[in-house]
Amino acid sequence: MVAALTSECDLGESGCGPSINVDRYCGAELLLTLSITRVVERGSLEVSIWGSEDGSEWRPLSRFPRIFYCGEYRTRIGLADHPSTRFLQARWRGECWGRRGARALFTAQILMEPAPAIE
């Protein structure tokens, strides 16, 4: 079952998505897919995934590589390695260089689903 960690939206210079309850994935390994459909030229995006037990104190769990182009990027999170995690949240930071006053802008979506077994 695929669920959205963030719906498709514009990601700017910095921000965070909603906190998503992941109780139904207790102990599972999750595959997270970051889909970038639009990029402003000369921009980069860093996206990390944070976890929380109570929705108020957060710790980093995983991150995607720094992104410069449209495409799909994936990472895995093993919730068995983080048994107290009940909530996930995506956080991002965009940068733009080379043009005075330019702002980073990416249109993206992050989906999560149980990861297929690796053989």
Secondary structure, 3 states (H helix, E strand, C coil): CCEEEEEEEEECCEEECCCEECHHHCCCEEEEEEEEEEECCCEEEEEEEEEECCCCCEEEEEECCCECCCEEEEEEEEHHHCCCCCEEEEEEEEEECCCCCCCCCEEEEEEEEECCCCC
